[in-house]
C-alpha cells in the first residue's frame, strides 16, 4: 500500500505521505562504516547477476520518471507541445486521481483526529458508526489506489515509448522534491550495495562477516571499559562535590577570621601611624645634622676630583699619541690588504671564466649522454621484443610439430585398422565360397 501511494507523493506532498518517506531518507542520516574488504572482481561475469542488476537499473529509471510527474503536472501547459497529446491526457487523468486520493486521505486524517479527541465516548453508538464509516472509507481507497497504479504504469509505458519525452523529464531533475530525491538516492545507494554483494565471493563474504564480528566484539569490550570509566567518573565527581562542600565551609570560616583580622589591623594601623609620626620627627632632626656632615664631605671630594682631573689629562695626552701611531699602522695595513685583495679578485675572475667554460662543456656532455641513454634503452627494448617474438615462434613451431606427429600417428592407426578390416572381409568371402562347392559335390553323388 505504501508503494502504491509513492506515485501519489510525486504529485502531492501530504503529511501522511511524507511519513512514508522516512525510510527512504534514513540512509542519508546514517554514518558511513569503513569497508574492511573490497571485492577482487570489478565486473559481473554471470548472466543471473547481470539480470538482477539490470532489473534494479530499470527500476531506478522508472522511479526517476515517476518522481518527476509533479513537475510535469505543474507545468503541463508549457510542456504540452513537447510531450504529446496522449501523454498529457494521461498525466491529467493521473493528477485528477491523485487529487481525489489526497482529499480522501486528508478527510480520513481529520476524522481520525476527531476520534482520538473523543476516545472517552467509545461506548456510544455514534462513535462506533463513525469508526465503521472510517474503516469503510479506508477499504474504498484500495480500488482508487489500483487506478493510480494502473495510471502510473500507463504513463511509464508512454514515456518509455517516447524517449524524447523521457529525456525531457530527466532534464528537469532539479524540480524533484527532497523526499523523492532522497528515495532515488537511496535506490542508487542500494544498487551500489547490491553490486558489491554480487561481486563478493562466498569466501570474501565470510571474511567480511568475521571482520564485522571482531569489530562488534571489540566495540562491546570498549563499551564495557567506557561504562566502567563513566562509573568511576561519577564516583570521583561525587567525591569532588563532597570536597568542594568541605572547602566552601573552610572558606567561610576563613572569611570570618579575615573580618576579625581586618578589625584588629585597623586598630594596629592607627597605633603604627602615631609611632611613625614620632619616628619621623626624630629622623628629621638626625637628617639635618647628617646633611651638614655630608656638605663638608662634598667640599673635600671636589678638591680630590680637581687633582684627579689634572692627572687624567696628562695620561690622556700620552694615550692620544699612542693612538695616532696605531691608526697610522692600521692605515698602512689596510692599503696593503686592498692591493692584495685586488690581485686575488683578478685571479678569481679568471678562474670563474674558466669554470663557466668547463660548465658549458659539462652540460653538452650531459645532453649527449642522455641521448645515448635513450638510444640504448630503445635498442634494449627492441632486443627484448625480438627475443619474445623468437620464443613465441619457437613455441608455435613445437606445438605444430607435436600436432603433426599426433596427426601422423592417428592417420597410421586409421590405415592399419582399415587394412585389417579389408583383410577380414576377404577372408569371410573365401570361406563362403568353399562351403557352397562342398554342397554341390554331395548332390552329384
C-alpha positions in Angstrom: 0.0 0.0 0.0 2.9 2.3 0.8 4.4 1.5 -2.6 1.2 2.4 -4.3 1.0 5.8 -2.6 4.6 6.5 -3.7 3.3 7.5 -7.1 0.9 10.0 -5.5 3.7 11.5 -3.4 5.4 12.5 -6.6 2.5 14.9 -7.4 1.2 16.0 -4.0 3.1 16.1 -0.7 0.7 15.5 2.2 1.6 14.9 5.9 0.6 11.3 5.7 2.7 10.6 2.6 5.7 12.4 4.0 5.7 9.9 6.9 6.2 7.1 4.4 9.4 8.7 3.1 11.3 8.4 6.4 12.6 5.0 5.4 13.9 6.4 2.1 15.6 9.3 3.8 17.2 7.3 6.7 20.3 6.1 4.8 21.5 9.7 4.4 21.5 10.2 8.1 23.4 7.0 9.0 27.1 7.2 9.5 29.2 5.6 6.8 31.0 2.4 8.1 34.5 1.6 6.9 34.7 -1.1 4.3 37.3 -3.6 5.5 37.3 -5.7 2.3 37.0 -4.8 -1.3 35.9 -7.5 -3.9 38.6 -8.9 -6.1 36.3 -8.7 -9.1 35.4 -5.5 -10.8 32.8 -6.7 -13.3 29.9 -9.1 -13.2 30.5 -12.4 -15.0 27.3 -14.4 -14.7 24.1 -13.8 -16.6 22.0 -14.0 -13.4 23.9 -11.2 -11.7 23.7 -9.0 -14.8 19.9 -9.6 -15.0 19.4 -8.7 -11.3 21.4 -5.5 -11.7 19.6 -4.6 -15.0 16.2 -5.0 -13.2 17.3 -2.7 -10.4 18.7 -0.1 -13.0 15.4 -0.2 -14.9 13.5 0.3 -11.6 15.7 3.3 -10.7 15.0 4.8 -14.2 11.2 4.3 -13.7 11.3 5.8 -10.2 13.2 8.9 -11.5 10.5 9.4 -14.2 7.6 8.8 -11.7 9.0 11.3 -9.1 9.1 14.0 -11.8 5.4 13.7 -12.6 4.6 16.5 -10.1 6.8 18.9 -12.1 5.2 17.9 -15.3 1.7 18.3 -13.9 2.6 21.8 -12.6 4.0 22.9 -15.9 1.7 20.8 -18.2 0.7 23.8 -20.4 4.4 24.6 -21.2 5.3 21.0 -22.0 2.1 20.1 -23.9 3.7 20.6 -27.3 6.8 18.6 -26.4 5.1 15.6 -24.6 2.3 14.9 -27.0 -1.5 14.8 -26.6 -1.8 11.3 -25.4 0.8 11.6 -22.7 -0.6 15.0 -21.5 -4.1 13.4 -21.2 -2.7 10.5 -19.2 -0.9 13.0 -16.9 -4.1 15.0 -16.4 -6.1 11.8 -15.5 -3.3 10.7 -13.1 -3.3 14.2 -11.5 -7.1 14.1 -11.0 -6.9 10.6 -9.4 -4.1 11.7 -7.1 -6.0 14.8 -6.1 -9.1 12.7 -5.2 -7.0 10.3 -3.2 -5.3 13.1 -1.3 -8.6 14.7 -0.5 -9.9 11.4 0.9 -6.7 10.9 2.9 -7.0 14.4 4.4 -10.6 13.8 5.3 -9.7 10.4 6.9 -6.9 12.1 8.9 -9.3 14.8 10.2 -11.9 12.1 11.2 -9.1 10.1 13.0 -8.0 13.1 14.9 -11.7 13.7 15.9 -11.9 10.1 17.1 -8.7 10.5 19.1 -10.1 13.6 20.7 -13.3 11.8 21.7 -12.0 8.5 22.9 -14.0 8.8 26.1 -17.2 8.2 24.1 -16.1 4.7 22.8 -19.3 3.0 24.1 -21.6 5.4 22.3 -23.4 4.3 19.2 -22.5 7.3 17.1 -18.8 6.7 17.9 -19.0 3.1 16.6 -20.8 4.3 13.5 -18.1 6.9 12.9 -15.4 4.3 13.3 -17.2 1.9 10.9 -17.5 4.7 8.3 -13.8 5.4 8.6 -13.0 1.7 8.1 -15.3 1.6 5.1 -13.7 4.7 3.6 -10.2 3.1 4.1 -11.4 0.0 2.2 -12.7 2.2 -0.6 -9.2 3.6 -1.0 -7.9 0.3 -2.4 -9.7 0.5 -5.8 -8.6 4.1 -6.2 -5.0 3.2 -5.4 -5.3 0.4 -8.0 -6.4 3.0 -10.6 -3.5 5.2 -9.7 -1.1 2.3 -10.0 -2.6 1.5 -13.5 -2.4 5.1 -14.4 1.3 5.3 -13.4 2.1 2.2 -15.4 0.3 3.7 -18.4 2.4 6.9 -18.1 5.6 4.9 -17.8 4.6 2.9 -20.9 4.1 6.1 -22.9 7.3 7.6 -21.6 9.4 4.5 -22.4 7.8 4.5 -25.9 8.7 8.2 -26.3 12.5 8.5 -25.5 12.4 12.2 -26.3 9.8 12.9 -23.6 11.6 10.8 -21.1 14.8 12.7 -21.8 12.9 15.9 -21.3 11.7 14.8 -17.9 15.1 13.7 -16.8 16.4 17.2 -17.7 14.1 18.6 -15.1 15.7 16.6 -12.2 16.2 19.8 -10.2 12.4 20.1 -9.8 12.2 16.8 -7.9 11.1 17.1 -4.3 13.6 16.5 -1.4 11.7 13.4 -0.3 11.6 11.9 -3.8 15.3 12.8 -4.3 16.1 11.0 -1.1 14.3 7.9 -2.3 16.1 7.9 -5.6 19.5 8.4 -3.8 18.6 5.5 -1.5 17.9 3.3 -4.5 21.2 4.3 -6.1 22.9 3.5 -2.8 21.1 0.2 -2.8 22.4 -0.5 -6.3 25.9 0.1 -5.1 25.4 -2.3 -2.1 23.9 -4.9 -4.4 26.7 -4.5 -7.0 29.3 -5.0 -4.3 27.3 -8.0 -2.9 27.1 -9.7 -6.4 30.9 -9.1 -6.8 31.7 -10.6 -3.4 32.6 -14.3 -3.4 31.4 -16.6 -0.5 35.0 -16.6 0.9 35.1 -12.8 0.9 31.7 -12.6 2.5 32.7 -15.0 5.2 35.9 -13.0 5.8 33.9 -9.8 5.9 31.4 -11.3 8.4 34.3 -12.5 10.6 35.7 -8.9 10.4 32.4 -7.4 11.5 32.1 -9.9 14.3 35.6 -9.0 15.5 34.7 -5.3 15.3 31.4 -5.9 17.3 33.3 -7.8 20.0 35.9 -5.1 20.2 33.1 -2.5 20.4 31.4 -4.4 23.2 34.7 -4.6 25.1 35.3 -0.9 24.6 31.7 -0.2 25.7 32.3 -2.1 28.9 35.5 -0.1 29.5 33.6 3.1 28.8 30.9 2.1 31.3 33.5 1.3 34.0 35.2 4.7 33.3 31.9 6.5 33.5 31.0 4.9 36.8 34.5 5.8 38.1 34.0 9.3 36.8 30.6 9.6 38.6 32.2 8.3 41.8 35.0 10.8 41.5 32.5 13.6 40.8 30.6 12.8 43.9 33.9 12.8 45.9 34.8 16.1 44.3 31.5 17.6 45.2 32.0 16.5 48.9 35.5 18.0 48.8 34.1 21.2 47.4 31.5 21.4 50.2 34.2 21.0 52.7 36.4 23.6 51.1 33.4 26.0 51.0 33.0 25.5 54.7 36.7 26.2 55.3 36.5 29.3 53.0 33.5 30.6 55.1 35.5 30.2 58.3 38.5 31.9 56.7 36.3 34.8 55.7 35.0 35.2 59.3 38.6 35.1 60.6 39.6 37.6 57.9 36.9 40.0 59.1 38.2 39.8 62.6 41.8 40.3 61.3 40.7 43.5 59.5 39.2 44.9 62.6 42.4 44.2 64.5 44.5 45.6 61.7 42.6 48.9 61.8 43.5 49.4 65.4 47.1 48.4 64.9 47.3 50.7 61.9 46.3 53.8 64.0 48.9 52.9 66.6 51.6 52.4 63.9 50.7 55.8 62.4 51.2 57.5 65.7 54.5 55.8 66.3 55.6 56.6 62.7 54.9 60.3 63.2 57.1 60.3 66.3 59.8 58.4 64.5 59.6 60.8 61.5 60.2 63.8 63.7 63.3 62.2 65.3 64.6 61.2 61.9 64.2 64.7 60.6 66.4 66.1 63.4 69.0 63.5 62.8 68.9 64.1 59.0 69.7 67.8 59.4 72.9 67.0 61.3 73.8 64.4 58.7 73.3 66.9 55.8 75.8 69.3 57.4 78.4 66.5 57.6 77.7 65.4 54.0 78.3 69.0 52.7 81.7 69.0 54.4 82.5 65.7 52.7 81.4 67.1 49.3 83.9 70.0 49.6 86.7 67.6 50.3 85.7 65.3 47.4 85.6 68.3 45.0 89.2 69.1 45.8 90.2 65.5 45.3 88.3 65.4 41.9 90.2 68.5 40.6 93.5 66.9 41.4 92.5 63.6 39.7 91.3 65.5 36.6 94.7 67.1 36.1 96.4 63.7 36.4 94.0 62.1 33.9 94.6 64.9 31.4 98.3 64.1 31.3 97.6 60.4 30.9 95.1 61.2 28.1 97.7 63.1 26.1 100.1 60.1 26.3 97.3 57.8 25.2 96.3 60.1 22.2 99.9 60.0 20.9 99.9 56.2 21.2 96.5 56.0 19.4 97.8 58.2 16.5 100.7 55.7 16.0 98.3 52.7 16.0 96.0 54.4 13.5 98.8 55.1 11.0 99.9 51.5 11.2 96.3 50.3 10.6 96.0 52.5 7.5 99.2 51.0 6.1 97.8 47.5 6.8 94.5 48.4 5.1 96.3 49.7 2.0 98.4 46.5 1.8 95.2 44.4 2.2 93.4 46.3 -0.6 96.3 45.7 -3.1 96.4 42.0 -2.2 92.6 41.6 -2.5 92.6 43.3 -5.9 95.1 40.8 -7.2 93.1 38.0 -5.7 89.9 39.3 -7.2 91.5 39.4 -10.7 92.7 35.8 -10.2 89.2 34.8 -9.0 87.6 36.3 -12.1 89.9 34.4 -14.4 89.2 31.2 -12.6 85.4 31.9 -12.8 85.6 32.4 -16.6 87.4 29.0 -16.9 84.8 27.4 -14.6 81.9 28.7 -16.7 83.5 27.3 -19.9 84.0 23.9 -18.3 80.4 24.0 -17.0 79.1 24.6 -20.6 81.2 21.7 -21.8 79.8 19.5 -19.0 76.2 20.4 -20.0 76.9 19.5 -23.6 78.4 16.1 -22.5 75.3 15.5 -20.3 72.9 16.1 -23.2 74.9 13.7 -25.4 74.9 11.2 -22.5 71.1 11.5 -22.2 70.6 11.0 -26.0 72.9 7.9 -25.8 70.9 6.5 -22.8 67.6 6.9 -24.7 69.1 5.2 -27.8 70.4 2.4 -25.6 67.0 1.9 -23.9 65.3 1.8 -27.3 67.8 -0.8 -28.6 67.4 -2.9 -25.4 63.5 -2.7 -25.8 63.8 -3.8 -29.4 66.1 -6.7 -28.4 63.6 -7.8 -25.7 60.7 -7.6 -28.2 62.7 -9.6 -30.8 63.6 -12.2 -28.2 60.0 -12.5 -27.1 58.9 -13.0 -30.8 61.6 -15.6 -31.3 60.5 -17.5 -28.2 56.8 -17.4 -29.4 57.8 -18.6 -32.8 59.8 -21.5 -31.3 56.8 -22.4 -29.1 54.5 -22.3 -32.1 56.8 -24.5 -34.1 57.0 -27.0 -31.2 53.2 -27.1 -31.0 52.9 -27.6 -34.8 55.5 -30.4 -34.6 53.6 -32.1 -31.8 50.3 -31.7 -33.7 51.9 -33.1 -36.9 53.2 -36.1 -35.1 49.9 -36.7 -33.4 48.1 -36.4 -36.8 50.5 -38.8 -38.4 50.1 -41.3 -35.6 46.3 -41.1 -35.8 46.5 -41.5 -39.6 48.8 -44.5 -39.4 46.4 -46.1 -36.9 43.5 -45.4 -39.2 45.3 -47.0 -42.2 46.2 -50.1 -40.1 42.7 -50.5 -38.9 41.3 -50.1 -42.5 43.8 -52.7 -43.8 42.8 -55.2 -41.1 39.1 -54.6 -41.9 39.7 -55.2 -45.6 41.6 -58.5 -44.8 38.8 -59.7 -42.6 36.2 -59.1 -45.3 38.3 -61.0 -47.9 38.7 -64.0 -45.5 34.9 -64.0 -44.9 34.2 -64.1 -48.6 36.6 -67.0 -49.2 35.0 -69.2 -46.5 31.5 -68.7 -48.0 32.6 -69.9 -51.5 34.2 -73.1 -50.1 31.1 -74.2 -48.3 28.9 -73.7 -51.4 31.3 -76.0 -53.5 31.0 -78.8 -51.0 27.3 -78.8 -51.1 27.2 -79.2 -54.9 29.6 -82.3 -54.8 27.3 -84.1 -52.4 24.3 -83.7 -54.7 26.1 -85.3 -57.7 27.0 -88.5 -55.8 
